[in-house]
């Protein structure tokens, strides 16, 4: 389904998140952007990664892994 494409590129959990998000079953460069498009975090993963998001403000964030997009909510 084309409408769900952004959700099908790997696993990002928990969503919503408080202190950490985990990215599993994906390999590549991960970039996290705020709502206005500022890059707030960047990381590389080979398989699984725990990302500390505790320093981010509450809100919606976009995750770009290679050329695919997803999102999560920071509580």
Phi, psi and omega in degrees: 000122183297327182293335182259012185304320184293339182270354192251030184250005184152181182250124174241120183207159350288160177217106012285161184238154175251298186250327184220151164237147177249136174245122182233158176058040177210147181237131176146191180273133180246129175234138178243128183242148173278183185297332181264007173095006178285134175288120182250336177211150178216139180205168175239144175225146175258334181203301182226145182213137173255121184249125178282113178248013184298333180276355180277150175290158175298138177151190181267135178232148178254138181246127176245120176243114190054246182249017181246150185244148174214188179205160173210162179250131176262123179271000000 
